[in-house]
Amino acid sequence: MKLHGYFRSSAAYRVRIALNLKGLGAKHLPHHLRKGEQCAPSYLAINPQGLVPALEDDAGGVLTQSVAIIEWLDETHPNPPLLPKDPLRRAKVRAFALAIACDTHPVQNLKVLARLRELGLPEEKVLDWAAWVNREGLSACETLIKDEKGPFCFGNAPTLADLCLVPQLGNARRFCVDVSAYPRLLQAEAAAKALPAFADAAPEKQPDAE
């Protein structure tokens, strides 16, 4: 398999964690987002959105969107499972993950912030926006799992929820968000980061890290 990504992309980070948890190898192909390499015609032929990650399987098939990639990995390599078997629990894990992957991360990512700068917002306001988005999303996520026993987001093993949470907390810190306001999320993060699969997927551990 080939994983197209970027060391600082939280979406690619999620997929790296999933691959590690499943014990799967993939050739990592970096595309420097700040240099616009994701917009090169050769990459747009792989992912027309010009986003990372994209995963090429061994048969040459291409998958995009991190959550879809992770669910495919979970279906084709079911151990360890990243979604509960119980339908209600499964839906709750998905809801938490999507609160980050659909409603928080996309509106504070590089593409959106670049557009805000193009529209003339001063840098201070751009960064304030990103911090606000993170606070809003993480506050909701804190409430979503406040009654879950843990130590992970949903029980005693990592799920899709944790794969989305850990990279997002990293983003929040980059935008100077006081994450101490989210003790339940920090508990889940600590449990996750104690696992080699999460630690080895961290941005600073990647070959293309700057």
HUTA-V125312 format. One record per residue. PSI is psi in whole degrees, 0 to 359 (NA if undefined). OMEGA is omega in degrees with one decimal (NA if undefined). D_CENTER is the distance of its C-alpha to the mean C-alpha in whole Angstrom. Layout:
# HUTA-V125312
psi=PSI omega=OMEGA d_center=D_CENTER
psi=PSI omega=OMEGA d_center=D_CENTER
This chain:
# HUTA-V125312
psi=156 omega=176.8 d_center=19
psi=129 omega=177.6 d_center=18
psi=115 omega=174.5 d_center=14
psi=125 omega=-176.9 d_center=14
psi=198 omega=177.4 d_center=11
psi=138 omega=-170.3 d_center=12
psi=326 omega=-175.3 d_center=11
psi=354 omega=178.5 d_center=10
psi=121 omega=179.7 d_center=7
psi=331 omega=177.5 d_center=4
psi=317 omega=176.5 d_center=4
psi=325 omega=177.0 d_center=6
psi=315 omega=179.2 d_center=5
psi=315 omega=-176.5 d_center=4
psi=322 omega=176.8 d_center=7
psi=318 omega=178.4 d_center=9
psi=313 omega=-178.8 d_center=9
psi=315 omega=178.6 d_center=10
psi=317 omega=179.9 d_center=13
psi=316 omega=-179.8 d_center=14
psi=324 omega=-179.6 d_center=14
psi=352 omega=-178.8 d_center=16
psi=33 omega=-176.7 d_center=18
psi=139 omega=176.8 d_center=18
psi=148 omega=176.1 d_center=19
psi=141 omega=174.2 d_center=17
psi=124 omega=-176.2 d_center=19
psi=123 omega=-179.4 d_center=16
psi=105 omega=-175.7 d_center=17
psi=145 omega=173.7 d_center=16
psi=113 omega=-173.8 d_center=16
psi=108 omega=-174.5 d_center=17
psi=323 omega=-177.4 d_center=15
psi=340 omega=176.1 d_center=18
psi=0 omega=177.2 d_center=21
psi=18 omega=-177.1 d_center=20
psi=339 omega=178.5 d_center=20
psi=350 omega=179.5 d_center=17
psi=4 omega=178.0 d_center=20
psi=141 omega=-179.9 d_center=23
psi=324 omega=-178.9 d_center=25
psi=325 omega=178.6 d_center=24
psi=324 omega=177.2 d_center=20
psi=334 omega=175.0 d_center=21
psi=337 omega=178.1 d_center=23
psi=313 omega=178.9 d_center=20
psi=102 omega=-176.4 d_center=18
psi=341 omega=177.7 d_center=20
psi=342 omega=-176.1 d_center=17
psi=38 omega=179.6 d_center=17
psi=159 omega=170.6 d_center=13
psi=151 omega=7.4 d_center=11
psi=169 omega=164.4 d_center=10
psi=141 omega=-178.6 d_center=13
psi=125 omega=174.2 d_center=14
psi=124 omega=178.8 d_center=18
psi=178 omega=-174.5 d_center=20
psi=344 omega=178.6 d_center=23
psi=1 omega=179.1 d_center=25
psi=1 omega=176.2 d_center=24
psi=149 omega=-177.5 d_center=22
psi=132 omega=174.8 d_center=19
psi=141 omega=175.6 d_center=16
psi=171 omega=-178.2 d_center=13
psi=117 omega=-171.4 d_center=10
psi=317 omega=-177.9 d_center=7
psi=318 omega=177.4 d_center=8
psi=320 omega=178.5 d_center=12
psi=314 omega=-178.2 d_center=11
psi=319 omega=179.0 d_center=10
psi=324 omega=175.8 d_center=13
psi=317 omega=176.6 d_center=15
psi=320 omega=-178.9 d_center=15
psi=326 omega=179.9 d_center=16
psi=326 omega=-177.5 d_center=19
psi=340 omega=178.1 d_center=20
psi=80 omega=-166.5 d_center=20
psi=352 omega=-179.7 d_center=20
psi=132 omega=-7.9 d_center=20
psi=148 omega=-179.0 d_center=19
psi=143 omega=178.9 d_center=18
psi=359 omega=175.1 d_center=14
psi=140 omega=179.2 d_center=16
psi=157 omega=177.0 d_center=19
psi=324 omega=-178.9 d_center=22
psi=127 omega=-174.9 d_center=24
psi=321 omega=-179.3 d_center=23
psi=315 omega=178.5 d_center=23
psi=321 omega=179.0 d_center=20
psi=315 omega=179.9 d_center=18
psi=323 omega=179.6 d_center=18
psi=319 omega=177.2 d_center=17
psi=315 omega=178.5 d_center=14
psi=317 omega=-178.6 d_center=13
psi=316 omega=178.1 d_center=14
psi=312 omega=-178.8 d_center=12
psi=318 omega=-177.8 d_center=9
psi=333 omega=174.3 d_center=10
psi=329 omega=176.6 d_center=11
psi=307 omega=-171.1 d_center=8
psi=335 omega=-177.7 d_center=7
psi=324 omega=-170.4 d_center=10
psi=344 omega=-178.5 d_center=12
psi=298 omega=-176.1 d_center=11
psi=313 omega=-173.8 d_center=8
psi=330 omega=-175.6 d_center=10
psi=9 omega=173.0 d_center=13
psi=15 omega=-176.7 d_center=13
psi=178 omega=-173.2 d_center=11
psi=318 omega=-176.4 d_center=14
psi=315 omega=-179.4 d_center=16
psi=317 omega=-179.3 d_center=16
psi=323 omega=177.0 d_center=18
psi=321 omega=179.1 d_center=20
psi=321 omega=177.0 d_center=21
psi=321 omega=177.6 d_center=22
psi=320 omega=177.7 d_center=24
psi=327 omega=-179.4 d_center=26
psi=359 omega=173.3 d_center=27
psi=7 omega=178.2 d_center=29
psi=136 omega=177.0 d_center=27
psi=155 omega=-175.1 d_center=27
psi=323 omega=179.5 d_center=25
psi=319 omega=-179.8 d_center=25
psi=324 omega=177.7 d_center=24
psi=314 omega=-179.4 d_center=21
psi=325 omega=175.3 d_center=20
psi=320 omega=177.9 d_center=21
psi=310 omega=-177.8 d_center=19
psi=319 omega=179.3 d_center=16
psi=318 omega=179.3 d_center=17
psi=315 omega=179.1 d_center=18
psi=315 omega=179.7 d_center=15
psi=317 omega=179.7 d_center=13
psi=316 omega=179.8 d_center=16
psi=311 omega=-177.3 d_center=17
psi=314 omega=-178.0 d_center=14
psi=326 omega=176.5 d_center=13
psi=317 omega=177.9 d_center=17
psi=317 omega=-179.5 d_center=17
psi=323 omega=176.3 d_center=14
psi=316 omega=-179.9 d_center=17
psi=323 omega=-178.0 d_center=20
psi=329 omega=-176.2 d_center=18
psi=15 omega=-174.8 d_center=18
psi=332 omega=-179.2 d_center=21
psi=5 omega=176.5 d_center=23
psi=136 omega=-172.1 d_center=21
psi=324 omega=178.8 d_center=23
psi=195 omega=14.1 d_center=20
psi=342 omega=177.5 d_center=19
psi=182 omega=-177.7 d_center=16
psi=318 omega=-177.9 d_center=15
psi=72 omega=174.0 d_center=17
psi=205 omega=-170.8 d_center=20
psi=15 omega=176.6 d_center=20
psi=150 omega=-179.7 d_center=18
psi=147 omega=176.5 d_center=14
psi=182 omega=175.3 d_center=12
psi=327 omega=179.3 d_center=10
psi=314 omega=-179.2 d_center=10
psi=325 omega=178.6 d_center=9
psi=329 omega=177.5 d_center=6
psi=324 omega=-175.5 d_center=4
psi=310 omega=-172.5 d_center=7
psi=311 omega=177.2 d_center=7
psi=326 omega=-177.8 d_center=5
psi=323 omega=174.9 d_center=6
psi=325 omega=174.5 d_center=10
psi=317 omega=176.5 d_center=10
psi=314 omega=-177.8 d_center=10
psi=317 omega=179.0 d_center=12
psi=323 omega=178.3 d_center=14
psi=330 omega=179.6 d_center=14
psi=21 omega=171.9 d_center=16
psi=34 omega=174.8 d_center=18
psi=137 omega=177.6 d_center=17
psi=94 omega=-174.9 d_center=19
psi=356 omega=176.3 d_center=17
psi=346 omega=177.6 d_center=20
psi=354 omega=-174.8 d_center=21
psi=69 omega=-174.6 d_center=18
psi=325 omega=-179.3 d_center=20
psi=322 omega=176.9 d_center=18
psi=321 omega=179.7 d_center=15
psi=327 omega=175.5 d_center=16
psi=314 omega=179.4 d_center=18
psi=319 omega=179.4 d_center=15
psi=316 omega=-178.9 d_center=13
psi=319 omega=178.6 d_center=16
psi=319 omega=-179.0 d_center=17
psi=313 omega=-175.5 d_center=13
psi=346 omega=175.8 d_center=14
psi=348 omega=179.8 d_center=18
psi=135 omega=178.5 d_center=17
psi=327 omega=-178.6 d_center=17
psi=324 omega=177.4 d_center=14
psi=314 omega=-177.3 d_center=12
psi=317 omega=-177.1 d_center=14
psi=342 omega=179.3 d_center=14
psi=354 omega=-175.3 d_center=11
psi=147 omega=-178.0 d_center=11
psi=317 omega=-176.1 d_center=11
psi=347 omega=179.3 d_center=15
psi=358 omega=-174.8 d_center=16
psi=147 omega=-177.8 d_center=15
psi=330 omega=-177.8 d_center=18
psi=9 omega=-179.8 d_center=17
psi=137 omega=-177.4 d_center=17
psi=NA omega=NA d_center=19
